[in-house]
Amino acid sequence: MLVSKKKSCLQCFRMLADDTRMELIKMLQQKRWNVSELTKNLGVTQPTVSHHLKTLDAIGIVIKSKGGRETIYRFNDQYLCKGCEAYTTPLKA
């Protein structure tokens, strides 16, 4: 396996190894949420939620869209791990 593919695969698994990120993924699979709603339901701070969403968005696990003044997040049900090709079907939490 090429070094770049290993790094990409490790990044994907690191994303999934965090409890808060996994909770976010599970919630976002159910419906679309804004940061305030996620913060209230997870019981963590807004900066923590924003940090995790930014990380998940960077690799494509979540999709964000603007809804007026707020940003709405949803799970990307077409996400595939492109690193090691361990996931050949869309990711399910």
N, C-alpha and C positions, 0 to 999 in steps of 0.2 A: 504494500500500500504506500502511496506517495506521502511524503511528509505533510503536504498541504491538505490532503484528504484526512490524514490522522488528526491534524489540528481542527479541521472543520467538524469531524466526528466528535472529538473531545468537547468542543464547544457546545454541541447539541446535547450531549449527555450531562454536561455541567448545568445547562439550563433546566434539565429535568430533575436534577439532584436536589434542588432547593424546595423545601416544603411550601413556602409562600408562593413560589412560581407555579408549583403544581396545583395549589388551591385556585390561583388565578386562572389557570388553564381550564380547570374543571368548571369554574363559574362561567367563564366565557364560552364554554361549549353549550351552556344552557340558554344564554341570551346575551344581548348586547348590554354593556355597562359603561357608565362614565366613571372617572376617578373617584368622585365623591361617594358614589354608591359602593364601589369596591372597597374604599377605605372604611366605610361604616360597617359593611358586612364582614370584612376580614378582621377588624379590630386592630389595625396597624396604622401607622402614620401615613399621611398623604405623600410625603417625600419617598417613603419606602415603596408604596404602590407605584408611584411614578417611575422610580428607578427600575423596578422589575418589569413594568410594561415597556419601558424604553429598551431594555435588554431583549425581551421577547419579540418586540417589533423589529429590532435590528436583524434578527435571523429569520424573520418571517412567520413565526408561530402565531402572532396576532396581527390583525389588520385594524388600523385606526382611520376614522373619518370624522370630519368636522360637522357638528350639528349646532349651528348658531355659535354661541360662545364656548360651548363645551366640546370636548373630543370624546367620541364614542369608540369603544374597543370591542372587537369580536374575535373569536377563535378562527383561525384560517384552517378550515377543514380540508384544504388541498395541500397543506404543508407536507413536504417530503424531506427527510434528512438527505442532503446531497453530498455529505462527506464520505462516509464509509459504505453508503448504499445499504445500510442495515434495514432501513424502512423502505420497502418498495411499494407500500400502500400508504395512504394518508394516516397521519399520527392520530391516535385516540388516547385520551387521558384515562 
